[in-house]
Amino acid sequence: MSRAKDDGEGEDDAGLPPPRETVLLFGHHAAEQTFLAAFRSGRIPHAWLIGGEAGIGKATLAYRIARFVLAHPDPRQEAVKSATSLALDPANPTPRRIARNAHTDLLVLERVPGDTGKMRTVITVDQVRRLVSFFGSTAGEGGWRVCIVDSADELQHPQGANALLKMLEEPPPKSLFLLVSHAPGRLLPTIRSRCRRLDLKPLVEHDVMQAAAAALGANTDDPTIAKAAAAAGGSVARAIAMAGGPMLVLREEVAKLLKALPALDAGALHALGDQLDRGDRSLFDLFVGAIRDWLSGRLDTLAHDPAGLARSAELWDRLNTSARDVAIYNLERKPMVFAIFGLLAEASRG
């Protein structure tokens, strides 16, 4: 399970437990077994790049790996040889220490509040330089020293990325780097080349439902949880956000408008625009995501229609450009709603 941070949203949203406190992992069995096999071999790569879409559990997996390695530093231990997953015995103190940020052999690089108290937009180069002292000292418990970068996409460019690269190029003995990335392809090629890739796929609906229910303390048969999981596109963080109420309702409203195309309901579009103008960024992002999903589905049906493909590709570009302009210049969202649905209606008639 992953929380909102893994979806690029605020860390304290909905009071959900952060990945450092989340011991359950739903889905991603193959990725977990890949790491476990490498660790058992005794020839484990010193750096792993955990990539995939936002909100699917990348940071949760990174902390799960860190707990296992710090709790079982010797891959020859019987506990490692017999392990069927990276889960630890509930009596093991390592998860509690990591949850309290009290393990001396774990360093986490993530965005932190600046001098004004507002969350920084990047992981600064000064934060990355802490790696020198961290890896320059002896492991406090004689085992591994682990660094989680959550996320590598947020490293200050180019200084922070280059500072991390220097450590990856000459890793100290028994050091382990776990880099979380929503877009691995955008990282420096030199960073990617020094990491073992561990790409995660969006979760299946059943796993999303289980993870969201566990995070929210709800039952998996809760109809709201089920509807949110079905609409979340494999993202636990998105399902959790939708289960809160407004996001799920908005998604359903957009779906109705899209289903009615090429017909347009001016009253419903006015109401949608007002809701987006009053709401926060997450509602607007959800609206844009719903339109993107609709366009993606349309592309799948237009394989033998070059003109239709061209119109849909142009719509995709118009949507992304409009969304970017609204976000950058803090524009009203209602005009964009009418403009985009007008274009969608035209494309639907074609």
N, C-alpha and C positions, 0 to 999 in steps of 0.2 A: 504494500500500500504506500502511496505517496501522498503528501499533503500539498497545499497550495503553492508552496515555495517552488516545487518542481514544475509548476505550471507557469512560472514567471510572475506570480502574484504575491501579495504581502504575506509575510511569515505568520502573522497572528490571525489570519482570516478564520472566522468561525471557531476559534479556540481549539483547533485540531492539533493532535500531537505531531511534532516535527519528525523528520526521518530518524534523527538520532534517538528518539524515544520509541520508534515503531519497530517491533520485533517480528511482526508477521509479514510475510511476503506472499502475495497471490500471483500465480502465473510465473513466467520467466524461469521455469524449471530447467530448461536446457542451458540457459546462461549460467545458472547456479552450478550445474554439474560440470560445465566447461571450466569454471574457475577451480572447483574442488579437485578435478582431475589434474589440473596444472599444479596446484599446490602440493598434492600428494606426490607428484613426480620429483619434487625437489629442484626442479628447473623452472621455477615460476618467473614469468616476465616481471620486471620491476615496475612497469607502468601499464595501466589498463585504461582504455578510453570507453566509457559506458555511454553509448549514444542511443538516441531514439526520440520520439515525439515527447512534447511536454506532458507531464502529469501521469506517466505510466509506471513510475516506480524506480527510476534510475538512481536517485539519491538513497532511496530505501535499500536498494541492493548494495550500493557502495558501503553504507553503514553496516549492513549485514556481513559483508566480506571483512570489513575492518574488525568487527567483534570477533569473528571466528579466528582470524589470524592472530589477534592479540591474546585471545584466550588459549589458543593452541599453537604456540610459536614453532614447535618441532613437527614437521610433516610426517615424521616416523612414529609419532605417538599413536597408540592404539585407538584413541578417541578420533583421530583424523582418519585412520585406515578404515574404521567401521562406520564413519559418518555417512548418512544417506542424503544429507542436506547441510546447509550452513547454519542451521538452527542450533542454539546452545541450550544446555540444561537450564531450566528456570532458576536453579540454585546458583548458577555461575554469577559472580559479582561483576563481570565485565560489562554487560548491558547497562546495569545501573550506574556504573562509573561513567560510561560514555554518555548516557542520558543526562548526567549532571555536568558534562563537559569537564570531568575530573580525571581523565586518563592521560598521564604524562607522555605516553608514546603515540598519541593521536593529535595531529594538527589539522584543523579544518580551515580552509581558505574560502570565505564567502563574503558577500557584501555586508557591510556593517554601517551603523549610523555615523555620520560625519560630525564635525564640531557643532553644527546647528541642531543636531538631533535627528535630522532627516536622513533616511536611508540613502547611502551613496549609490550611484548608478553603475559603479565598476568595483572590481577587486583591485585595490591599488598596488602599485609596485612596491611600496613599503611593506604591505602585508606579505607579498610574495617573498620579499627578502628575509622574512622570518625563517624561511626554509634553511638558510645557511646555519643559523645557530641551532635550529631544531635537529637537523641531520648531522651537525658538527659535534654534537654531544653523544655520549653513550646512551643507548636505550635504557630508560629508567628501570625496566624489569628484565633486562638482558635478552630481550627477544627482538621483535620487529618494531620499526618506526613507520607509521602509516600517515600519509597525507591525503585528505579528501579535498578536491577542488570542486565546489558546487556554486556556480557552474563555470567551466572553462570558457564559455561564451562571454562571460562578464569580466574576463581579465582585462586590465587596462592595456590598451594597445598604443604602441608596440612594446612599451617598457615592461609591463607585467608579464606578457607572453614570453618575451625574450629572457626575463629573469627565471621563469619556470623552465624554459628550454635548457638553460645552462645546467640546472640540476638534473634534468632528464638525460642530458648527454653524459654526465659523469655521476651516476647514482652511487651513493654510499652502500656498503654491504647491508643486507637485510633491510632495505628500504622498499616501501611499496607506495606507489602513487595511484590514486583512483580518481580519474577525471570524469566528471559528469558533463555531458554536452547535449543540448537540444538540436544542434546543427553541426556535427563533426566536420562536415565538408568546408565550413568557414574557418576552421582553426588553421594555424600555420602548418603547412605540409611537413615541416621539420618536427613539429610536435606529434602529428599523427603518425609519422614514420617510426617514432620511438615508443609507440604504445601498441599493446595487443588490443584489437578491437573486440568489443563485446556489445553488439547491437541488439537492442530490445525492440520487440514488435508491440503494437498496441494490444492490450489485453482483450481476451474474448469477453463477451457480455457477462457470462456467469462469474468470471473472476472479478470484473469491475463491480458487480453487485455485491459479492462477498466482501471485497475490500472496503467499499463505501459503507456498507452496513456495519462492519467492524469499527471503522473510524468514527461513525456517528452514534455508535451504541444502539443501532436499530436492528430489526429482524430482516432477514433476506426476503421474507414474503411481504414486506411493506410495499404497497403498490407505488408509492412515491419513489422509493429506492429503485424498484424495477424499471419504472419509466425513465428515471434519470440515467440508469445504466444503459438502457437501450439507446438513448440519445447522445451518449457521451463519446462515441467514436473511439472506444478503447482506452479512454483517459479516466483514471480514478479521480484525479483532482477536479476534472470537469463534472463528473457525476456528483461529487460532493457539493460542488458549488450549485449545481442545478437542483439538488435535493433540498436546498435551502428555501426554494419557493419561486421567487421572481424569475430566475433564469429559465427554469423549466416551463413556466407559463409563457414566457416570451418565445421560447423555442417552438412551442406548440402554435402560437399565434402566427409566427413566420411561416411555419409549415403549412398552415391553412391558406395563407395568402399565395404561397408558391403553388399549392395544389390547384388553386382556382385559376391560375394563368391560362389564357391571356386576359381573362377578366380581371378588372381591378376594383377593389372596394375602397373608395376614397376615404370614407369614414374610418375604416380599419387602419388605413395607412396614416391618417392624421393621428390616431390614437397611438400607433406604434412609434411615430416620430416624436410625439410628446413624451412617451415613456423613455425613449432613448435620450432625449434632451434632459430629462430629470434624473436619469439614472447615472451610475458610475461607469467607468471605462469597461468593466467586465461585461455589462449588458451590451454595450456597443460591439465589443469583440465577439460576443456570442452571435449577434445579428450578422456580422460579416462572415463568421465561420459557417453559419447556416446557409448563406447564399453560396459560399464557396463549395460546400458539400453538394448543393443542388446542381451547380455548374459541373462539378466533377462527375456526378451521375449522368448528366446530359452528354458529356464528352464520350462516355462509354457507349452511348447509343448512336453516336454519329460517325462511327468508324468509316462508313461508306458515303458520307455526305460532306465533301470538302468545303462547300459553302457554309454549311451549318457549323462545322468545326471552326472555320475562320470567325464566324459571328460569336461563337462561344468564347474563343480565345480573346477576341477584342473585349467582350464583356468582362472577362477575368481581369484583364489589364485595367479597364475602367474602374472596376470595383476596388482593386488594390490601390490605384492612384487616388481615388476619392477617399478611401479609408485613411490613407496616409496623410492627405491634406487636412482632413477633419481632425486627426490626432495632433498634427504638428501645429496647426494654426488655431486650434480650439474653436472650430466652426460649429454652427448649429447642425444637428444631425438629421432633422426632418427633411430639409431639401434633398439630402443625399438619398433618403429612403424613397422619396417620390421619383427621383431621377433614375435610380437603379431599377425600381420596379417597372418604370416606363420602358426601359431598355429590355428588361426581361420579358415584358409582354410582347414587344415587337419581335424578339427572337422566338418566342413561343408560337407566334402566328406563322413564322417562316418555316 
